[in-house]
Amino acid sequence: MPQYNYFIIGGGMTADAAVRGIRSVDASGTIGIIGNEQHTPYKRPPLSKALWKGDPLESVWLKNAKDHAKVYTSRAATRIDLKEKRVLDDHGDAYTYRKLLLATGGRVRTLPYSVDGIIYFRTLDDYQKLRLRSEQGNRFLVIGGGFIGSEIAAALAMNRQQVTMIFPEDGLGARVYPQRLSKFLNEYYASKGVEVRAKEGVAGITRQGEAYLVKTSNGKELQADTLVAGIGIQPNVELAQSAGLNVENGITVNEFLQTSHPDVYAAGDVANFFNPALGKRIRVEHEDNANVMGERAGKNMAGANEPYHHLPFFYSDLFDLGYEAVGELDSRLEIVEDWKEEFREGVLYYLDKERVRGVLLWNTWGQLDNARALIAGKGSFTPQSVKGKLPA
């Protein structure tokens, strides 16, 4: 039975960052990682961004886990025995640990149709499958107008593919952006050659040979050679839950990233943590959180005892537009738009009870730390007084 000082369940960016954190405190403690993908840890964001712009596939590989840990690929942890400090996997093998990290991430939400071949875009294998399809000149239907759907549609269109998007909201990113910006993006994507079908859901999917026939909620029929769905993820909490750990919208952790068992930690997409700047518990599914939180969890497993108070940021590329954002971005909040050039460059402030809860830096760079300070500050703001707090 392999024995490790530190054992990590999940083989993604969070796991790799945790190895970096462990090694910054403990130079020799043994580290094991188990992940259900066939690959060692890699960067996920380039799969919908940089790789489509010409970056080589080799640029995605992460090295901390490869250089400093034993990585078990294509295996799923099936049980945690907290009393015996033991993890069992689906091959019947067991691993013991001194400290355990749950970096189990999330799994894609799926459509309620039993149809083979839909690409629920999330993994490197998904990217490679979609890239191969794009080289064959297929007709693509992207289901979902959120974060992943927007990026994938842009990536395919930039690679001269025939792309249709379908989503039930009024506009792209409608749950995040103000209505005017969301509807502008509909027109912007259309100007780039994407057929945008807003306010339209999927009512049925059938196969027609090698192609798909999609019935929409408006009674239309769409044909496509490839279906790509980006409709969000669900946190993988079942393993933690079956072990008796506290779970609520993710695995709940304290400020040191410990779960309800002091020798078990959680980080990344799956972890529910308290953020002092926002004054509430949050769960964040983005790269910055995976990297910073993973590294802090690794340090704390090795004895550093450092609190995690970081407010993560996220970013996206949409053709020649891009943004960085931090805090709580919810289109239901009061949003103050401060444009230098409308829809092209500016700062958007998300207010709740006269406090800044989130900041969207639209084609505006170098302001993340100032945005974090604004969110953490105790001052109260009106729509008039908040304008100009950050330079557009």
C-alpha positions in Angstrom: 0.0 0.0 0.0 1.6 3.3 -1.1 2.2 5.7 1.8 2.4 9.5 1.4 3.0 12.4 3.6 0.6 14.4 1.3 -2.0 12.9 -1.0 -4.1 14.8 -3.4 -7.4 13.7 -5.0 -7.8 15.5 -8.3 -5.2 16.0 -11.1 -5.8 19.5 -12.3 -4.3 23.0 -11.8 -5.2 23.1 -8.1 -3.2 19.9 -7.5 -0.2 21.1 -9.4 -0.3 24.4 -7.4 -0.6 22.5 -4.2 2.6 20.6 -5.0 4.4 23.9 -5.5 3.0 25.1 -2.1 4.1 21.9 -0.3 7.6 22.1 -1.8 8.0 25.7 -0.6 7.7 24.5 3.0 8.7 20.8 2.9 11.5 19.8 0.5 11.3 16.1 0.9 7.9 14.9 2.1 6.4 12.3 -0.3 3.4 13.5 -2.5 0.9 11.4 -4.4 -1.8 12.5 -6.8 -4.7 10.6 -8.2 -6.8 11.9 -11.1 -9.4 10.4 -13.4 -8.0 11.9 -16.6 -5.3 10.2 -18.7 -3.1 13.2 -18.5 -0.9 14.7 -15.8 -1.9 18.2 -14.7 -2.3 20.9 -17.4 -3.6 24.5 -17.8 -7.3 24.5 -18.6 -7.8 28.1 -19.8 -5.8 27.8 -23.0 -8.2 25.1 -24.2 -10.7 27.7 -25.1 -8.3 30.6 -25.6 -4.6 30.6 -26.5 -4.5 27.2 -28.3 -6.9 28.5 -30.9 -4.7 31.5 -31.5 -1.6 29.5 -32.3 0.0 28.6 -29.0 1.5 25.1 -29.2 -0.1 22.2 -27.3 3.1 21.7 -25.3 2.4 25.1 -23.6 -0.4 23.7 -21.5 1.7 21.2 -19.4 2.4 21.9 -15.8 5.6 20.7 -14.2 5.3 20.8 -10.4 3.3 17.5 -10.1 5.4 15.8 -12.7 8.7 16.8 -11.1 7.8 16.3 -7.4 4.9 13.8 -7.1 3.8 10.4 -8.1 0.8 10.9 -10.3 -1.7 8.1 -10.8 -3.7 8.9 -14.0 -7.0 7.4 -15.3 -8.0 6.4 -11.8 -10.9 7.6 -9.6 -10.9 7.8 -5.9 -14.0 5.9 -4.6 -13.7 6.1 -0.8 -12.0 8.0 2.0 -11.5 6.3 5.3 -10.9 9.3 7.7 -10.1 7.1 10.7 -7.5 5.0 8.9 -6.3 7.9 6.7 -6.7 5.8 3.6 -8.0 6.4 0.1 -9.4 3.6 -2.1 -9.6 3.8 -5.9 -11.6 2.2 -8.7 -8.8 -0.3 -9.4 -9.0 -1.7 -5.9 -5.8 0.0 -4.7 -5.3 1.9 -1.5 -3.1 4.8 -0.5 -2.4 6.2 3.0 -1.7 9.8 3.9 -0.8 12.1 6.6 -2.5 15.1 5.1 -5.1 14.9 2.3 -6.2 17.5 -0.2 -9.5 17.3 -2.1 -9.1 19.1 -5.4 -11.9 17.2 -7.1 -13.1 20.2 -9.2 -16.4 19.9 -11.0 -18.1 17.9 -13.7 -20.0 19.3 -16.6 -23.8 19.7 -16.6 -25.4 17.7 -19.4 -28.5 18.0 -21.5 -31.4 15.7 -20.9 -31.0 13.9 -24.2 -29.5 10.4 -24.8 -27.5 11.3 -27.8 -23.9 10.3 -28.4 -21.1 12.6 -29.5 -22.1 15.9 -27.8 -18.9 17.7 -26.7 -19.3 19.0 -23.2 -16.3 21.2 -23.4 -14.0 21.0 -20.3 -10.9 18.8 -20.8 -7.9 18.5 -23.0 -9.5 15.5 -24.7 -12.5 17.7 -25.5 -10.2 20.3 -27.0 -8.4 17.7 -29.2 -11.7 16.2 -30.3 -13.1 19.7 -31.2 -9.9 20.7 -32.9 -10.0 17.7 -35.1 -13.6 18.4 -36.0 -12.7 22.0 -36.9 -10.1 20.8 -39.3 -12.8 18.9 -41.1 -14.9 22.1 -41.8 -18.0 21.0 -39.9 -21.1 23.1 -39.1 -21.0 23.8 -35.3 -23.8 24.5 -32.9 -22.7 25.9 -29.6 -25.3 25.4 -26.8 -24.9 28.0 -24.0 -24.2 31.7 -24.0 -22.1 31.9 -20.9 -18.4 31.9 -20.2 -17.4 28.7 -22.0 -19.9 29.0 -24.8 -18.9 32.5 -25.7 -15.2 31.6 -25.8 -15.7 28.4 -27.9 -17.9 30.2 -30.4 -15.3 32.9 -30.8 -12.5 30.4 -31.1 -14.3 28.4 -33.8 -15.4 31.5 -35.8 -11.8 32.9 -35.7 -10.8 29.6 -37.3 -13.3 30.2 -40.1 -15.9 27.7 -39.0 -19.6 28.0 -39.5 -21.0 28.6 -36.0 -24.4 29.0 -34.5 -25.1 29.8 -30.9 -28.3 29.0 -29.0 -29.2 30.1 -25.5 -32.3 31.0 -23.6 -31.2 34.4 -22.2 -31.7 37.7 -24.0 -28.0 38.1 -24.6 -24.5 36.7 -24.3 -23.4 36.6 -20.7 -26.7 37.9 -19.6 -26.2 36.6 -16.0 -23.0 38.6 -15.7 -23.1 41.7 -18.0 -25.6 44.6 -17.9 -28.4 44.3 -20.4 -27.0 46.8 -22.9 -23.5 45.2 -23.0 -25.1 41.7 -23.3 -27.2 42.7 -26.3 -24.2 44.5 -27.9 -22.3 41.2 -27.7 -25.1 39.5 -29.7 -24.6 42.1 -32.5 -20.8 41.9 -32.1 -20.8 38.1 -32.5 -23.1 38.4 -35.5 -20.7 40.8 -37.1 -18.0 38.2 -36.8 -20.1 35.6 -38.7 -21.7 33.8 -35.7 -25.5 33.1 -36.0 -26.8 34.1 -32.6 -30.1 32.6 -31.5 -30.9 34.3 -28.2 -34.1 33.6 -26.2 -34.2 30.2 -27.7 -33.7 26.9 -25.8 -33.1 23.3 -26.9 -36.3 21.2 -27.0 -34.9 18.0 -28.5 -31.8 16.5 -30.2 -31.7 13.5 -32.6 -29.0 12.0 -34.8 -29.3 12.1 -38.6 -26.5 9.9 -39.8 -23.3 11.7 -38.8 -25.2 15.0 -38.2 -27.6 16.3 -35.6 -31.1 17.7 -35.8 -31.8 20.1 -33.0 -35.4 21.2 -32.2 -35.6 24.6 -30.5 -38.1 25.9 -28.0 -39.4 28.2 -30.7 -40.3 25.3 -33.0 -37.4 25.7 -35.3 -35.1 22.9 -36.5 -31.3 23.4 -36.7 -28.8 21.1 -38.4 -25.2 20.7 -37.3 -22.3 18.3 -37.7 -20.9 19.0 -34.2 -22.6 20.0 -31.0 -20.6 21.7 -28.3 -22.3 22.4 -24.9 -21.0 24.8 -22.3 -23.7 25.0 -19.7 -21.7 25.1 -16.4 -20.4 22.6 -13.9 -21.4 21.0 -10.7 -18.9 20.6 -7.8 -17.7 17.1 -7.2 -18.6 16.8 -3.6 -19.9 13.2 -3.4 -16.6 11.7 -2.2 -16.4 14.3 0.6 -20.0 13.9 1.5 -19.8 10.1 1.8 -16.8 10.5 4.1 -18.9 12.7 6.4 -17.3 16.0 5.6 -19.4 19.2 5.7 -20.7 20.1 2.2 -22.8 23.1 1.2 -22.4 24.4 -2.4 -19.0 22.7 -2.4 -16.8 21.4 0.4 -16.8 23.9 3.2 -13.4 25.0 4.5 -12.1 27.4 7.1 -9.7 30.2 6.5 -6.8 27.7 6.5 -8.6 25.6 3.9 -9.2 22.8 6.3 -12.5 20.8 5.9 -14.5 19.7 8.9 -11.6 17.2 9.5 -8.4 19.0 10.4 -6.1 16.7 8.3 -8.2 17.0 5.2 -8.1 20.2 3.1 -10.0 21.3 0.0 -9.2 23.9 -2.7 -10.1 25.0 -6.2 -13.5 24.8 -7.9 -14.9 22.5 -5.3 -14.1 24.6 -2.2 -16.6 26.8 -0.4 -14.7 29.5 1.6 -15.3 32.7 3.4 -14.0 35.8 1.7 -13.4 38.8 4.0 -13.6 41.5 1.3 -17.1 40.3 0.3 -18.1 39.3 3.8 -19.6 36.0 2.8 -18.9 32.5 1.6 -18.1 31.9 -2.1 -17.1 29.2 -4.5 -15.0 30.3 -7.5 -14.5 28.2 -10.7 -11.5 30.1 -12.3 -7.8 29.8 -12.8 -6.6 32.4 -10.3 -8.4 30.7 -7.5 -7.2 27.3 -8.5 -3.6 28.5 -8.5 -3.5 30.7 -5.4 -5.8 28.6 -3.3 -4.1 25.4 -4.3 -0.7 26.7 -3.4 -1.9 28.0 0.0 -3.5 24.7 0.7 -0.2 22.9 -0.1 1.7 25.3 2.2 -0.8 24.8 5.0 -0.7 21.0 4.7 3.0 21.3 5.2 2.6 23.4 8.3 2.6 27.0 7.1 -0.8 27.9 8.8 -1.5 30.9 6.5 -5.1 32.1 6.0 -6.6 32.4 2.5 -8.1 35.8 2.2 -7.5 36.2 -1.6 -10.2 37.6 -3.8 -9.7 35.8 -7.1 -10.0 37.4 -10.5 -11.1 35.9 -13.8 -10.7 36.9 -17.4 -11.9 36.1 -20.9 -11.1 36.8 -24.6 -14.0 37.4 -27.0 -12.5 38.0 -30.5 -10.6 41.3 -30.1 -12.3 42.2 -26.9 -11.1 41.1 -23.5 -11.6 41.7 -19.8 -10.5 41.1 -16.3 -13.0 40.9 -13.5 -12.9 40.6 -9.7 -15.5 40.1 -7.0 -19.2 39.4 -7.5 -20.5 40.0 -11.0 -24.2 39.5 -11.1 -26.4 41.3 -13.6 -29.1 41.5 -10.9 -27.0 44.0 -8.9 -27.0 47.7 -9.6 -24.4 48.2 -12.3 -22.7 51.5 -13.0 -21.2 51.8 -16.5 -18.2 54.1 -16.9 -17.2 53.9 -20.5 -14.2 55.6 -22.2 -15.5 54.2 -25.5 -18.9 52.6 -25.2 -18.7 48.8 -25.2 -15.0 48.9 -26.2 -13.1 50.2 -23.2 -14.3 51.0 -19.7 -15.0 50.0 -16.1 -18.2 48.6 -14.8 -19.0 48.7 -11.0 -21.4 46.3 -9.4 -23.1 47.9 -6.4 -25.1 46.4 -3.5 -26.3 48.5 -0.6 -23.9 51.3 -1.6 -20.9 49.0 -1.5 -18.8 47.9 -4.5 -19.2 44.1 -4.8 -17.6 43.5 -8.2 -15.6 45.3 -10.9 -15.5 44.5 -14.6 -12.4 45.9 -16.4 -13.5 45.8 -20.0 -10.5 46.1 -22.3 -8.9 47.9 -19.3 -5.7 46.5 -17.8 -3.5 46.9 -14.7 -6.3 47.8 -12.3 -7.0 44.5 -10.5 -5.3 45.4 -7.2 -7.1 48.8 -7.1 -10.4 47.0 -7.9 -9.8 44.6 -5.0 -9.1 47.5 -2.6 -12.3 49.2 -3.7 -14.3 46.1 -3.0 -12.6 45.6 0.4 -13.0 49.3 1.4 -15.7 50.4 3.8 -16.8 53.4 1.9 -20.3 53.8 0.6 -20.9 54.8 -3.0 -23.7 56.1 -5.2 -23.8 55.6 -8.9 -22.5 59.1 -9.4 -19.7 59.0 -6.8 -18.3 55.6 -7.9 -17.6 56.8 -11.5 -14.0 57.5 -12.1 -12.7 55.6 -9.0 -10.7 53.5 -11.4 -9.3 54.9 -14.6 -10.9 53.6 -17.8 
